Amino acid sequence: MKDQIKVFLMLAILVLGIYYIATSLRKNELNNIEFINKDFKITQGIVTRKSVQKGNHLWVKYNVDGKEYVNSDGFIWYQKFNVGDTIRVKYSKTKPELMITEFNEYF
């Protein structure tokens, strides 16, 4: 009986830990989007990589004031684009490393 309680407690702690990490990451992402949308510019970026493993992600290279940035964002399965395509990128004027692409619902 004690072993079953120990296993249950360990599983509960593991599940709560995963939940905490997931909600923290999502909250951070939403805070970044809110920050971007307060004061932003839009530029063109080039898709450098696309992944559908463990979620849909794309990587975009874009330039701000002569400095090159590469960052990632998500996309929905039905949004069609290829590596090498030019897309719109919305970035923060004060922190240009923060960006979202035209495929983001908060764009």
KELUM-322246 format. One line per 2 residues: their letters; for each residue x, y, z of C-alpha. Coordinates in steps of 0.2 Angstrom, whole numbers. Example, Ala and Ser with C-alpha at 12.3 -4.5 7.8 and 13.67 -1.06 7.14 Angstrom:
REM KELUM-322246
as) 62 -22 39  68 -5 36
REM end
This chain:
REM KELUM-322246
mk) 0 0 0  14 12 4
dq) 22 9 -13  6 13 -22
ik) 4 29 -12  23 34 -16
vf) 20 30 -35  3 40 -35
lm) 12 55 -26  27 54 -38
la) 15 54 -53  5 68 -46
il) 20 79 -44  26 75 -61
vl) 9 80 -69  8 96 -59
gi) 26 100 -64  22 98 -82
yy) 6 108 -81  16 122 -72
ia) 29 122 -86  16 122 -100
ts) 6 136 -92  21 147 -89
lr) 27 145 -107  10 150 -113
kn) 9 165 -102  27 171 -107
el) 22 169 -126  6 179 -123
nn) 16 193 -114  28 194 -128
ie) 14 195 -141  6 209 -130
fi) 23 218 -129  25 217 -148
nk) 8 223 -152  10 239 -141
df) 24 246 -152  28 237 -168
ki) 34 238 -186  31 226 -200
tq) 45 220 -211  48 205 -224
gi) 56 189 -218  62 173 -227
vt) 56 156 -221  72 147 -217
rk) 65 131 -210  48 122 -207
sv) 44 108 -195  29 98 -192
qk) 37 87 -178  30 90 -161
gn) 19 105 -167  20 116 -182
hl) 35 128 -182  43 139 -194
wv) 59 149 -193  61 166 -201
ky) 76 177 -205  73 196 -205
nv) 83 212 -204  81 227 -193
dg) 92 242 -194  106 231 -203
ke) 105 217 -189  99 200 -194
yv) 88 190 -183  81 172 -184
ns) 67 167 -174  52 155 -174
dg) 34 155 -173  19 143 -175
fi) 7 140 -189  -8 130 -192
wy) -8 115 -203  -18 122 -217
qk) -7 138 -220  3 135 -235
fn) 21 141 -238  38 134 -242
vg) 56 136 -236  62 151 -245
dt) 46 160 -246  44 179 -241
ir) 32 182 -227  27 197 -216
vk) 35 199 -199  28 210 -185
ys) 42 214 -173  44 225 -157
kt) 53 242 -160  61 241 -143
kp) 66 222 -144  67 217 -162
el) 71 199 -157  53 198 -152
mi) 42 194 -167  27 185 -174
te) 23 181 -192  8 183 -203
fn) 3 165 -198  0 170 -180
ey) -18 173 -175  -12 188 -165
f) -4 197 -180
REM end
